[in-house]
Amino acid sequence: MSDMSREPETDEELEELLRFLRDARGFDFTGYKRSSLGRRIRKRMADVGIDSYADYRDQLETNTDEFGALFNTILINVTSIFRDAEAWTYLQREVVPEILAQHGPDEEIRVWSAGCSSGEEAYSLAIMFAEALGLDEALNRVKIYGTDVDDEALRDARAGLYPARNLEPLSAELRERYFEQNGTQFSFRPDLRRRVIFGRHDITRDAPISRLDLLVCRNALMYFNVEAQTQIIDRFHFALREQGFLFLGKAEMLLGDGDRFDVVSMRQRIFRRRPGGTTPPYQPTPLKLRSHIGGELQNVARNRQLRDLILDASPGAALAVDTEGVVVLINSHARAQFGLTMNDIGRPFQDLEISYRPVELRSLIDQATHERRTLRVNGAERWVGEDVQFYDILVQPLVGVGGLPAATNITFTDVTVTTQLKAEVKRVREDLETAYEELQSTNEELETTNEELQSSIEELETTNEELQSTNEELETTNEELQSGNEELETMNEEMRTRTEELDEARAFLEGVLTSIAAAVVVLDRDLKVKSWNRGAADLWGLRQDEVLNELFFGLEFGLPIQELRPMVDQCLKTRKRGTPVALGAVNRLGRSIKCTVQCSPFDGHRGGVVLLMEESRGDSAQ
């Protein structure tokens, strides 16, 4: 089959795989550009060694962990704090002052970071508004939403923990102000963290967050085709209030939307929503108010009382939060366990400690509302003084009229005893396993030690026999040493006698050399001075200790010694006495003399020559 006939089948298989991902996991990638999407899916297929889309679908059906690996390959999460510093500087200097000017001192500022990945962009926005408004005012007025379709990236975003290299664009002052060091990482400051809400959101399918002053979606649109981009821009237009700002990535443009958006900075890709515009793509149906007559009001009051009694009688702590983030219900167990009162009903949920301790509940509420499914957190720790409590937390969205979110019910089940018992059972089991392993190890060590002891006994017996033989050998050696010692003493006596004889001979020779009035110099084969008698010292003015072991032809005194080199070389070569040579010289007194030099071979140690130098009295120079 040729490549031309194969291509349509391959495209259809890709579309089948995309529909399967949408139906199985709720990820709709049908709006993504097929070239980049197909390239990333094929990269993941190559990593697991699969060639066809059909076989890869079978892999996904049999191995659920493969979904996560595939989504991580498709959803490339590239972000950092204040990424593209020039664009953020323009946003802070030009756009943020306009946003603040559009609002009164008590009005809320709403910001959405769409495609926030691991949260750096959302925290950058929080820092930027805190610097512009001051921290206290930002905590009261700014609300930031961070959304993404990647659950794993959202978990990192909610944690707010980053290594030092991710914070390098921040100055040391800003990092110290907005981050706290936690081991080798840095965590975003908790009070400002509570103004950032993270949740799962698909910008191609889910309803947009509305009434926004600033919408940031950088380098996400470029992965979608033109049709999907148009639908997303429609949602963004609906989400922004009039004069609201849209901040896109460097590779993204708004083409054909000049009637809905004004260009603030084309270089930095910042646009402003124009007044008016097209019909919004998402129109939530408002809740219809019921009219009640007096009898019905009484029934409602009675039913509400019964509902409260039933909730108070339930075994777990429970509270409810409406869509505006206001507490609408707290049962008796929640009041007793978390220090709440009836006065807390009607307060913003974010102002209560229970909203972020033992876990961050606001982001879970937002996620459960958007995904319309119940979320569960198991074994959440809550410290009360030095005591720890454990809760299983259930976050359940409640749907009202028209299928729209009405509220969120949060229940806390105290599992402290169960968790502690499980931990104790686990600890005891681990202790037993450790003890059993130690007993087995000890038993093996004892068996090994027993074998080693038996081996050691045999070795000791063998060693004992060897020691007896060695003792006998030592006795024999001792006798030999005694005999050798006697021989050494005899040899030492002989050496002493010979040394004395040598000393006498040396003294005799030195006396002879000293008694000779002529200068006598002995050179070795290397022409170094080995003897320099008193006559030489008196004649030339150099002492013996100044010339010993020095090269004769390197010395400087009154004799032109370089003229003697041929005679010395000839004597060394022929080993015969040379003819005397008369040379003009200068003695130690500075007087010019005639000096007769005769060279004779030296038959002593290692050979050499003897130079006899004598002043010619009758021919002294004037």
Backbone torsions as a table, in degrees:
resi	resn	phi	psi	omega
1	MET	NA	134.8	-177.2
2	SER	-79.5	165.8	179.3
3	ASP	-65.1	-33.1	-177.9
4	MET	-65.1	-37.5	179.4
5	SER	-80.2	-20.6	-177.6
6	ARG	-80.2	-30.9	-170.5
7	GLU	-61.3	-47.4	179.6
8	PRO	-59.7	-37.4	178.6
9	GLU	-64.6	-39.8	179.0
10	THR	-64.4	-42.5	178.6
11	ASP	-62.7	-41.8	-179.8
12	GLU	-65.8	-38.6	177.5
13	GLU	-63.1	-38.4	177.1
14	LEU	-63.1	-43.9	178.8
15	GLU	-63.3	-38.8	176.7
16	GLU	-61.9	-40.6	179.1
17	LEU	-65.5	-40.8	179.4
18	LEU	-64.3	-40.5	177.3
19	ARG	-64.8	-36.7	177.6
20	PHE	-64.3	-42.7	178.1
21	LEU	-62.4	-38.8	179.7
22	ARG	-66.3	-45.2	-176.6
23	ASP	-74.1	-34.3	-174.6
24	ALA	-82.9	-38.5	-173.3
25	ARG	-126.3	-1.8	177.0
26	GLY	79.2	12.7	176.6
27	PHE	-96.9	112.0	-178.1
28	ASP	-99.3	101.5	179.5
29	PHE	-99.8	11.0	-174.8
30	THR	-66.2	-20.2	179.2
31	GLY	-87.8	-4.0	-178.7
32	TYR	-77.3	153.2	175.8
33	LYS	-63.6	129.5	-172.8
34	ARG	-67.6	-31.3	-177.0
35	SER	-64.8	-52.6	-179.0
36	SER	-71.5	-36.9	-179.8
37	LEU	-65.0	-47.0	178.8
38	GLY	-63.2	-37.0	179.9
39	ARG	-63.6	-40.9	-178.9
40	ARG	-71.6	-38.7	178.5
41	ILE	-65.3	-42.2	179.1
42	ARG	-65.3	-32.0	175.9
43	LYS	-62.1	-44.4	179.3
44	ARG	-66.9	-37.7	178.0
45	MET	-62.5	-39.6	179.1
46	ALA	-65.8	-35.0	179.8
47	ASP	-62.8	-34.0	-179.0
48	VAL	-99.5	3.8	174.4
49	GLY	76.2	37.3	-179.8
50	ILE	-119.1	139.6	-174.0
51	ASP	-100.5	-34.6	-172.7
52	SER	-112.4	154.0	178.0
53	TYR	-64.4	-36.3	-179.5
54	ALA	-63.7	-43.8	178.5
55	ASP	-66.0	-34.5	179.6
56	TYR	-69.6	-33.9	174.5
57	ARG	-62.8	-40.9	176.0
58	ASP	-59.8	-39.0	178.1
59	GLN	-62.3	-41.5	179.0
60	LEU	-65.3	-37.2	-178.7
61	GLU	-70.5	-30.4	-177.7
62	THR	-94.0	-19.1	-177.1
63	ASN	-132.7	97.5	-176.3
64	THR	-67.4	-23.9	178.7
65	ASP	-66.4	-20.1	-178.5
66	GLU	-68.4	-26.0	177.4
67	PHE	-57.5	-47.5	-179.0
68	GLY	-60.4	-42.4	179.6
69	ALA	-64.8	-39.5	179.4
70	LEU	-66.3	-45.0	-178.3
71	PHE	-64.7	-36.4	177.7
72	ASN	-65.6	-31.3	177.6
73	THR	-73.3	-40.0	-178.9
74	ILE	-72.8	-46.2	-175.1
75	LEU	-90.7	87.0	-178.7
76	ILE	-74.8	114.0	-177.0
77	ASN	-97.9	96.8	179.4
78	VAL	-117.8	110.9	-177.5
79	THR	-158.4	167.0	176.4
80	SER	-164.9	168.7	177.3
81	ILE	-65.4	126.9	179.7
82	PHE	48.8	49.3	177.1
83	ARG	-64.8	135.5	-173.9
84	ASP	65.1	74.5	-171.1
85	ALA	-59.3	-33.8	-177.7
86	GLU	-63.0	-43.6	179.7
87	ALA	-65.8	-40.3	179.7
88	TRP	-67.8	-36.4	177.5
89	THR	-63.4	-42.2	177.6
90	TYR	-63.2	-43.5	179.6
91	LEU	-58.8	-42.5	-177.3
92	GLN	-70.7	-37.2	-174.8
93	ARG	-84.2	-34.8	-172.2
94	GLU	-106.7	-39.1	-172.0
95	VAL	-89.8	-47.6	-176.9
96	VAL	-58.0	-43.5	176.8
97	PRO	-58.8	-35.2	177.6
98	GLU	-67.4	-40.3	178.3
99	ILE	-61.9	-44.8	-179.7
100	LEU	-65.5	-34.9	-179.4
101	ALA	-69.1	-25.4	-178.7
102	GLN	-78.5	-9.7	-173.8
103	HIS	-119.7	150.1	171.8
104	GLY	-73.1	171.1	-175.9
105	PRO	-66.5	-16.7	-178.1
106	ASP	-113.4	2.0	-176.6
107	GLU	-81.1	146.5	-177.9
108	GLU	-77.9	142.8	175.1
109	ILE	-109.4	123.4	-174.4
110	ARG	-113.1	131.0	-176.4
111	VAL	-132.7	141.9	179.3
112	TRP	-128.0	124.8	172.0
113	SER	-103.2	99.1	-177.8
114	ALA	-88.6	129.9	-174.2
115	GLY	73.0	49.1	-171.6
116	CYS	-78.8	-8.9	179.8
117	SER	56.7	-125.4	-175.7
118	SER	-89.8	14.3	166.1
119	GLY	99.3	-7.8	-176.1
120	GLU	-59.7	-37.4	-178.7
121	GLU	-66.3	-42.4	180.0
122	ALA	-64.1	-41.1	178.7
123	TYR	-70.0	-30.1	174.7
124	SER	-62.8	-41.0	177.5
125	LEU	-63.2	-41.5	179.3
126	ALA	-62.0	-42.8	178.8
127	ILE	-64.1	-42.3	-176.7
128	MET	-62.4	-45.5	-179.3
129	PHE	-72.9	-32.5	176.7
130	ALA	-65.1	-36.6	177.6
131	GLU	-70.5	-33.9	-178.0
132	ALA	-77.3	-39.9	-175.3
133	LEU	-96.1	-22.7	-165.6
134	GLY	95.1	146.2	-171.9
135	LEU	-61.5	-45.8	-175.7
136	ASP	-62.1	-45.1	-179.0
137	GLU	-69.2	-36.0	177.9
138	ALA	-63.8	-37.8	178.9
139	LEU	-63.9	-26.6	-177.9
140	ASN	-93.2	-27.4	-168.8
141	ARG	-113.7	-28.3	-170.7
142	VAL	-94.9	131.4	173.8
143	LYS	-127.0	125.0	-175.1
144	ILE	-119.5	129.9	176.8
145	TYR	-107.6	131.2	174.6
146	GLY	-119.6	122.1	-175.9
147	THR	-129.7	155.4	177.6
148	ASP	-164.9	164.9	176.1
149	VAL	-95.5	-7.9	-177.0
150	ASP	-92.7	106.0	-177.6
151	ASP	-63.2	-36.4	-178.9
152	GLU	-66.1	-41.2	176.9
153	ALA	-65.3	-37.3	179.0
154	LEU	-65.4	-35.3	176.2
155	ARG	-61.6	-41.4	177.0
156	ASP	-65.4	-38.5	-179.7
157	ALA	-64.5	-43.2	-179.5
158	ARG	-64.9	-34.1	179.3
159	ALA	-67.3	-35.9	178.3
160	GLY	64.9	30.8	-179.7
161	LEU	-109.9	128.5	-177.6
162	TYR	-137.9	144.4	174.4
163	PRO	-70.3	164.7	-174.6
164	ALA	-61.2	-33.7	-176.3
165	ARG	-65.8	-27.7	178.6
166	ASN	-71.9	-17.7	-177.4
167	LEU	-102.7	9.3	-176.9
168	GLU	-59.1	-34.6	177.7
169	PRO	-63.8	-19.4	-179.4
170	LEU	-79.3	143.7	171.7
171	SER	-70.3	160.6	-179.6
172	ALA	-60.6	-34.4	-179.2
173	GLU	-66.7	-45.5	179.6
174	LEU	-67.9	-38.3	179.5
175	ARG	-64.8	-40.0	178.9
176	GLU	-68.5	-31.0	-176.5
177	ARG	-78.6	-35.0	-170.9
178	TYR	-113.9	-2.8	179.8
179	PHE	-133.2	146.1	177.2
180	GLU	-116.5	133.0	-178.7
181	GLN	-71.6	131.4	179.9
182	ASN	-131.5	88.2	-173.9
183	GLY	69.7	-124.5	179.8
184	THR	-90.7	-0.4	-178.2
185	GLN	-118.5	174.2	-179.6
186	PHE	-126.0	132.8	-179.7
187	SER	-108.1	143.0	-179.9
188	PHE	-68.8	144.0	-172.9
189	ARG	-61.0	136.1	-169.1
190	PRO	-64.4	-40.5	-175.1
191	ASP	-65.0	-42.9	177.7
192	LEU	-74.8	-27.9	175.8
193	ARG	-58.9	-33.3	-178.1
194	ARG	-70.4	-11.9	176.3
195	ARG	-90.3	-0.1	179.3
196	VAL	-113.1	122.2	-176.9
197	ILE	-113.7	123.2	-179.8
198	PHE	-105.8	142.2	178.0
199	GLY	-162.5	162.0	179.6
200	ARG	-80.6	134.2	-178.7
201	HIS	-157.1	132.8	177.5
202	ASP	-104.5	112.8	-174.7
203	ILE	-68.8	-11.4	178.6
204	THR	-91.3	-15.2	-172.8
205	ARG	-128.5	-41.3	-170.9
206	ASP	-81.2	156.2	178.0
207	ALA	-65.4	138.6	-177.2
208	PRO	-75.9	157.4	170.8
209	ILE	-73.9	135.0	-169.4
210	SER	-106.9	173.6	175.6
211	ARG	56.9	45.4	-175.6
212	LEU	-91.1	143.5	172.2
213	ASP	-91.8	-28.5	-179.2
214	LEU	-147.7	128.7	177.6
215	LEU	-121.5	121.5	-179.2
216	VAL	-111.4	118.4	176.6
217	CYS	-141.8	92.2	-171.6
218	ARG	-107.1	127.1	174.2
219	ASN	60.3	36.5	173.3
220	ALA	-115.1	-37.9	-178.2
221	LEU	-61.4	-29.9	-173.8
222	MET	-65.6	-14.6	179.9
223	TYR	-86.8	-6.5	-176.1
224	PHE	-105.3	156.3	175.7
225	ASN	-76.7	176.4	-172.9
226	VAL	-62.8	-41.1	-178.6
227	GLU	-63.6	-45.2	179.7
228	ALA	-66.0	-38.7	178.2
229	GLN	-61.7	-40.0	178.9
230	THR	-61.8	-44.3	179.3
231	GLN	-64.2	-39.4	-179.1
232	ILE	-67.0	-42.9	178.9
233	ILE	-62.8	-36.8	175.4
234	ASP	-59.4	-43.7	179.0
235	ARG	-65.4	-42.0	179.4
236	PHE	-63.2	-39.8	178.8
237	HIS	-61.6	-41.5	177.6
238	PHE	-65.9	-38.2	-174.8
239	ALA	-68.0	-32.6	-175.9
240	LEU	-81.8	138.0	169.2
241	ARG	-75.4	164.8	-179.6
242	GLU	-58.3	137.5	-175.8
243	GLN	72.0	8.8	174.9
244	GLY	-72.9	156.2	-172.6
245	PHE	-107.7	142.4	176.2
246	LEU	-116.7	125.5	-175.2
247	PHE	-116.9	109.3	-177.7
248	LEU	-106.7	178.0	-179.7
249	GLY	-85.6	167.4	-176.7
250	LYS	-60.3	-30.5	-175.2
251	ALA	-91.3	8.9	-172.5
252	GLU	-119.6	148.6	-177.6
253	MET	-137.8	160.6	170.1
254	LEU	-109.3	96.2	-178.9
255	LEU	-98.3	127.5	178.8
256	GLY	78.4	16.8	179.0
257	ASP	-117.8	26.1	-178.9
258	GLY	-65.2	-22.7	178.7
259	ASP	-78.5	-13.8	-178.4
260	ARG	-113.7	-23.4	-176.8
261	PHE	-132.3	136.9	170.8
262	ASP	-95.1	147.5	178.6
263	VAL	-84.6	121.0	174.2
264	VAL	-90.3	-48.0	176.1
265	SER	-150.2	106.8	179.5
266	MET	-67.3	-33.8	-179.5
267	ARG	-62.8	-40.8	-177.9
268	GLN	-96.0	1.2	178.0
269	ARG	59.9	51.1	177.7
270	ILE	-117.7	128.4	-175.7
271	PHE	-128.8	157.1	179.1
272	ARG	-120.8	135.0	178.0
273	ARG	-70.7	127.3	178.7
274	ARG	-80.5	153.9	177.2
275	PRO	-60.0	150.0	-179.4
276	GLY	75.9	-150.1	177.8
277	GLY	124.2	-171.3	-175.4
278	THR	-80.5	172.4	178.7
279	THR	-66.3	131.7	-177.8
280	PRO	-63.7	147.2	-176.3
281	PRO	-76.5	-13.0	-174.8
282	TYR	-133.0	114.6	-176.7
283	GLN	-119.6	93.4	178.3
284	PRO	-66.3	137.7	179.1
285	THR	-77.4	122.7	-179.3
286	PRO	-67.9	149.3	177.1
287	LEU	-68.9	135.1	178.0
288	LYS	-87.4	133.0	179.6
289	LEU	-85.1	135.3	177.4
290	ARG	-90.5	143.9	171.9
291	SER	-91.6	140.4	-175.8
292	HIS	-123.5	141.7	172.5
293	ILE	-97.3	171.7	-172.9
294	GLY	-57.8	-42.7	-177.9
295	GLY	-66.1	-38.1	179.6
296	GLU	-67.4	-34.9	177.1
297	LEU	-62.2	-38.9	178.2
298	GLN	-64.9	-42.0	179.1
299	ASN	-63.4	-40.5	179.2
300	VAL	-62.5	-44.3	179.6
301	ALA	-61.7	-41.6	-179.5
302	ARG	-67.0	-42.3	179.1
303	ASN	-63.9	-38.1	178.2
304	ARG	-64.4	-39.7	178.7
305	GLN	-64.4	-43.0	178.2
306	LEU	-63.4	-39.8	179.0
307	ARG	-61.3	-44.0	179.6
308	ASP	-63.6	-40.1	179.0
309	LEU	-64.5	-41.5	-179.9
310	ILE	-64.9	-42.6	178.9
311	LEU	-63.7	-39.9	178.6
312	ASP	-66.7	-28.7	-179.4
313	ALA	-83.2	-11.8	179.3
314	SER	-65.1	148.7	-172.3
315	PRO	-71.8	-18.0	-175.9
316	GLY	-113.1	164.5	175.6
317	ALA	-77.3	140.7	-178.5
318	ALA	-147.5	148.0	171.6
319	LEU	-149.9	161.0	-177.8
320	ALA	-130.9	146.1	-179.3
321	VAL	-129.5	131.9	-179.5
322	ASP	-80.4	-176.6	-174.2
323	THR	-69.8	-17.7	177.6
324	GLU	-90.4	4.0	179.4
325	GLY	81.2	23.2	-179.7
326	VAL	-104.8	137.4	179.4
327	VAL	-71.9	126.4	-178.7
328	VAL	-116.0	-11.1	-178.1
329	LEU	-157.8	137.2	173.1
330	ILE	-141.5	121.3	179.6
331	ASN	-85.9	174.9	-172.0
332	SER	-64.8	-37.4	-179.7
333	HIS	-64.9	-39.7	178.3
334	ALA	-65.5	-39.6	178.7
335	ARG	-64.0	-41.2	-177.6
336	ALA	-71.8	-40.5	-172.7
337	GLN	-81.8	-30.8	-173.0
338	PHE	-114.5	10.9	175.8
339	GLY	68.7	28.4	178.9
340	LEU	-91.8	162.9	177.6
341	THR	-133.7	171.2	177.3
342	MET	-64.6	-23.8	178.9
343	ASN	-68.1	-18.0	178.7
344	ASP	-75.9	-14.9	174.7
345	ILE	-68.4	128.8	-176.7
346	GLY	99.3	-10.6	177.9
347	ARG	-86.0	153.7	173.4
348	PRO	-60.8	134.3	-176.9
349	PHE	-61.2	-33.3	-176.8
350	GLN	-66.6	-18.7	180.0
351	ASP	-81.3	-10.0	-178.7
352	LEU	-93.3	144.0	179.6
353	GLU	-61.5	-31.5	-177.5
354	ILE	-64.5	-16.2	-178.2
355	SER	-71.1	-23.2	-178.7
356	TYR	-130.9	-1.4	177.6
357	ARG	-138.9	122.9	20.5
358	PRO	-84.8	-15.7	177.4
359	VAL	-135.9	162.4	176.4
360	GLU	-73.7	104.8	-174.8
361	LEU	-90.0	-26.2	-175.2
362	ARG	-62.4	-43.2	179.3
363	SER	-67.1	-35.4	178.1
364	LEU	-67.1	-38.8	177.7
365	ILE	-62.3	-45.4	-179.2
366	ASP	-63.6	-41.0	179.1
367	GLN	-65.6	-45.1	179.7
368	ALA	-63.1	-37.8	179.9
369	THR	-67.2	-44.8	-179.3
370	HIS	-69.0	-41.9	-177.5
371	GLU	-84.7	-12.1	178.7
372	ARG	54.0	48.7	176.1
373	ARG	-147.8	156.3	-177.5
374	THR	-79.0	133.9	177.5
375	LEU	-109.9	148.9	-177.7
376	ARG	-131.6	135.3	174.2
377	VAL	-120.1	120.6	-176.4
378	ASN	-100.8	137.7	171.4
379	GLY	65.6	36.3	177.6
380	ALA	-68.9	132.7	-177.6
381	GLU	-89.1	137.9	174.8
382	ARG	-135.2	120.4	-177.9
383	TRP	-93.6	129.4	174.6
384	VAL	-121.5	98.8	-172.6
385	GLY	66.4	-123.7	178.5
386	GLU	-97.8	0.4	179.8
387	ASP	-96.8	147.6	179.0
388	VAL	-117.2	139.2	176.1
389	GLN	-119.2	151.6	-180.0
390	PHE	-123.0	135.0	-178.8
391	TYR	-131.7	141.7	164.5
392	ASP	-94.9	123.5	-173.6
393	ILE	-111.9	132.0	179.2
394	LEU	-116.5	120.7	178.4
395	VAL	-109.2	109.9	-170.5
396	GLN	-120.5	114.2	177.0
397	PRO	-71.8	139.9	179.0
398	LEU	-108.7	131.3	-176.3
399	VAL	-101.7	133.1	-179.9
400	GLY	-102.0	-153.4	-178.1
401	VAL	-64.7	137.0	177.8
402	GLY	79.8	9.4	179.9
403	GLY	74.5	15.1	180.0
404	LEU	-92.2	150.5	177.7
405	PRO	-59.6	133.8	179.7
406	ALA	-111.0	-41.0	-178.2
407	ALA	-166.3	177.5	176.7
408	THR	-131.0	127.0	178.6
409	ASN	-98.9	130.2	-178.6
410	ILE	-121.0	121.9	179.2
411	THR	-117.5	143.4	-179.6
412	PHE	-119.8	120.6	176.1
413	THR	-106.9	119.9	-178.5
414	ASP	-74.1	112.3	-179.5
415	VAL	-117.4	28.2	-176.7
416	THR	-59.7	-50.4	-177.5
417	VAL	-62.6	-45.3	-179.4
418	THR	-62.1	-44.3	-179.3
419	THR	-64.3	-42.3	179.4
420	GLN	-65.4	-40.5	178.3
421	LEU	-64.2	-41.5	178.1
422	LYS	-62.7	-42.0	179.4
423	ALA	-64.2	-39.6	179.7
424	GLU	-66.9	-43.0	177.9
425	VAL	-61.5	-43.2	178.8
426	LYS	-62.3	-42.5	-179.8
427	ARG	-64.2	-43.8	179.7
428	VAL	-63.3	-42.3	179.8
429	ARG	-62.2	-42.7	178.4
430	GLU	-64.2	-39.7	177.4
431	ASP	-62.5	-42.3	179.7
432	LEU	-64.4	-43.7	179.1
433	GLU	-62.8	-39.7	178.9
434	THR	-65.2	-43.9	-179.9
435	ALA	-62.9	-41.6	179.5
436	TYR	-62.6	-44.0	178.7
437	GLU	-63.5	-39.0	179.0
438	GLU	-65.9	-39.0	178.1
439	LEU	-64.0	-43.8	178.0
440	GLN	-61.1	-43.6	179.7
441	SER	-63.1	-41.9	179.7
442	THR	-63.6	-41.2	179.7
443	ASN	-62.7	-43.6	178.9
444	GLU	-64.6	-38.9	178.9
445	GLU	-64.6	-39.2	178.6
446	LEU	-64.2	-42.5	178.6
447	GLU	-62.9	-43.2	178.4
448	THR	-63.1	-40.7	179.8
449	THR	-64.2	-39.4	179.1
450	ASN	-61.9	-45.4	178.6
451	GLU	-62.8	-39.8	179.8
452	GLU	-65.6	-37.0	178.4
453	LEU	-64.7	-44.0	178.4
454	GLN	-61.0	-43.7	178.8
455	SER	-63.1	-37.7	-179.2
456	SER	-66.2	-38.4	178.7
457	ILE	-61.2	-45.5	179.6
458	GLU	-62.8	-40.0	179.9
459	GLU	-66.4	-36.7	178.7
460	LEU	-65.1	-40.6	177.9
461	GLU	-62.0	-44.1	178.8
462	THR	-63.4	-40.9	179.9
463	THR	-63.6	-37.4	179.5
464	ASN	-61.1	-43.8	178.3
465	GLU	-64.5	-40.6	179.3
466	GLU	-64.1	-36.8	178.7
467	LEU	-65.6	-38.3	177.9
468	GLN	-62.4	-45.3	178.3
469	SER	-63.2	-40.0	-180.0
470	THR	-64.0	-37.9	179.2
471	ASN	-61.6	-42.6	178.4
472	GLU	-64.1	-41.2	179.4
473	GLU	-64.8	-37.3	179.5
474	LEU	-65.5	-38.5	178.0
475	GLU	-62.7	-43.2	178.1
476	THR	-63.1	-42.3	-179.8
477	THR	-64.2	-36.6	179.3
478	ASN	-61.9	-43.5	178.3
479	GLU	-62.4	-41.8	179.5
480	GLU	-64.6	-37.2	179.6
481	LEU	-66.9	-39.1	177.5
482	GLN	-61.9	-43.2	178.1
483	SER	-63.5	-43.1	179.2
484	GLY	-64.6	-35.2	179.2
485	ASN	-63.9	-41.7	178.2
486	GLU	-63.1	-41.6	177.9
487	GLU	-62.2	-40.8	179.7
488	LEU	-64.3	-38.5	178.5
489	GLU	-63.1	-41.2	178.0
490	THR	-63.1	-44.3	179.5
491	MET	-65.1	-37.5	179.2
492	ASN	-62.5	-39.8	178.9
493	GLU	-65.1	-41.9	178.5
494	GLU	-63.2	-41.8	179.9
495	MET	-63.3	-39.5	179.6
496	ARG	-62.0	-43.0	179.6
497	THR	-62.8	-44.4	-179.0
498	ARG	-67.1	-34.5	178.3
499	THR	-63.4	-42.1	179.0
500	GLU	-63.1	-41.0	179.3
501	GLU	-63.7	-41.8	179.3
502	LEU	-64.8	-40.1	178.2
503	ASP	-60.8	-41.9	178.9
504	GLU	-63.6	-43.6	-179.1
505	ALA	-64.1	-39.8	-179.1
506	ARG	-65.5	-42.8	179.7
507	ALA	-63.3	-37.5	179.7
508	PHE	-65.0	-46.2	-178.5
509	LEU	-64.9	-41.1	178.9
510	GLU	-63.2	-38.6	177.7
511	GLY	-62.9	-42.1	179.5
512	VAL	-61.1	-48.1	-178.0
513	LEU	-63.7	-38.0	-178.8
514	THR	-68.7	-34.5	-176.6
515	SER	-73.4	-21.8	-179.1
516	ILE	-72.8	126.9	-178.1
517	ALA	-72.4	-30.3	-179.7
518	ALA	-71.7	160.7	177.0
519	ALA	-81.8	126.6	179.5
520	VAL	-120.3	123.9	179.4
521	VAL	-127.3	129.1	178.3
522	VAL	-107.6	126.7	177.1
523	LEU	-114.1	143.7	175.7
524	ASP	-85.9	-173.1	-176.2
525	ARG	-65.5	-23.7	179.0
526	ASP	-88.9	6.3	178.5
527	LEU	66.0	28.8	173.5
528	LYS	-95.3	146.9	-176.7
529	VAL	-72.1	121.7	178.1
530	LYS	-109.1	-20.4	178.2
531	SER	-149.7	140.4	-176.9
532	TRP	-146.2	100.1	-170.4
533	ASN	-80.5	179.1	-176.4
534	ARG	-65.0	-34.9	179.2
535	GLY	-60.1	-40.4	178.0
536	ALA	-64.4	-40.6	-179.6
537	ALA	-65.2	-41.4	-179.3
538	ASP	-68.5	-35.4	-176.2
539	LEU	-74.4	-42.7	-171.1
540	TRP	-108.7	-11.1	176.0
541	GLY	80.9	14.1	177.0
542	LEU	-109.6	130.4	179.0
543	ARG	-78.8	160.6	-178.3
544	GLN	-62.0	-40.0	-177.5
545	ASP	-69.2	-13.9	178.8
546	GLU	-85.5	-20.1	-172.8
547	VAL	-117.2	-13.9	-177.0
548	LEU	-58.7	134.5	177.2
549	ASN	66.1	14.1	174.6
550	GLU	-97.5	150.6	176.7
551	LEU	-65.1	126.6	-175.2
552	PHE	-60.9	-42.8	-177.4
553	PHE	-78.7	3.3	172.5
554	GLY	-101.3	-2.4	-179.5
555	LEU	-83.1	155.4	177.8
556	GLU	-124.6	111.9	174.0
557	PHE	-150.5	-170.8	-167.6
558	GLY	-68.7	-7.7	-177.0
559	LEU	-96.1	132.5	175.8
560	PRO	-75.2	82.0	-168.8
561	ILE	-68.7	-24.0	-177.9
562	GLN	-65.1	-22.3	178.5
563	GLU	-75.5	-12.9	179.7
564	LEU	-88.4	-13.3	-172.3
565	ARG	-58.9	-43.8	-180.0
566	PRO	-60.5	-40.3	-178.3
567	MET	-66.0	-41.0	-179.7
568	VAL	-66.7	-44.5	-178.9
569	ASP	-62.3	-38.7	179.9
570	GLN	-66.1	-38.9	-179.6
571	CYS	-67.2	-41.3	178.1
572	LEU	-63.0	-35.5	-175.5
573	LYS	-77.5	-43.1	-173.6
574	THR	-93.9	-16.6	-177.1
575	ARG	58.7	35.5	178.0
576	LYS	-127.0	152.0	-179.4
577	ARG	-68.4	137.9	-178.4
578	GLY	-91.6	168.2	177.5
579	THR	-75.0	137.3	179.7
580	PRO	-59.9	146.8	-178.6
581	VAL	-125.0	132.0	178.2
582	ALA	-100.9	126.1	-176.6
583	LEU	-128.0	146.0	171.3
584	GLY	-74.6	135.5	-176.1
585	ALA	-146.8	175.7	177.2
586	VAL	-127.4	122.3	-177.5
587	ASN	-81.0	-174.8	-174.0
588	ARG	-67.5	-19.0	178.7
589	LEU	-88.0	-2.3	-179.9
590	GLY	86.6	11.8	-178.2
591	ARG	-94.7	138.6	179.7
592	SER	-76.6	135.6	-177.5
593	ILE	-138.7	168.1	168.2
594	LYS	-104.0	127.2	-176.3
595	CYS	-119.7	130.2	177.0
596	THR	-97.9	127.6	-177.1
597	VAL	-122.1	130.3	176.1
598	GLN	-126.2	136.7	-177.2
599	CYS	-111.2	125.2	179.4
600	SER	-124.3	147.1	177.7
601	PRO	-68.8	145.6	178.2
602	PHE	-106.3	118.5	-175.7
603	ASP	-94.0	15.9	-179.2
604	GLY	-82.7	-149.3	-175.6
605	HIS	-60.9	122.7	175.9
606	ARG	61.3	11.2	175.8
607	GLY	75.2	-165.3	-177.4
608	GLY	130.7	-160.9	179.4
609	VAL	-137.9	160.9	175.8
610	VAL	-120.2	125.0	178.5
611	LEU	-104.1	125.3	177.1
612	LEU	-109.5	116.9	-175.2
613	MET	-120.7	127.4	-175.1
614	GLU	-142.7	138.0	-179.4
615	GLU	-74.2	134.2	176.8
616	SER	-87.1	106.3	-170.8
617	ARG	-66.6	-43.2	-173.7
618	GLY	-72.8	-17.1	-174.0
619	ASP	-115.4	28.5	-177.8
620	SER	-62.2	138.9	178.6
621	ALA	-71.9	149.7	-178.3
622	GLN	-87.9	NA	NA
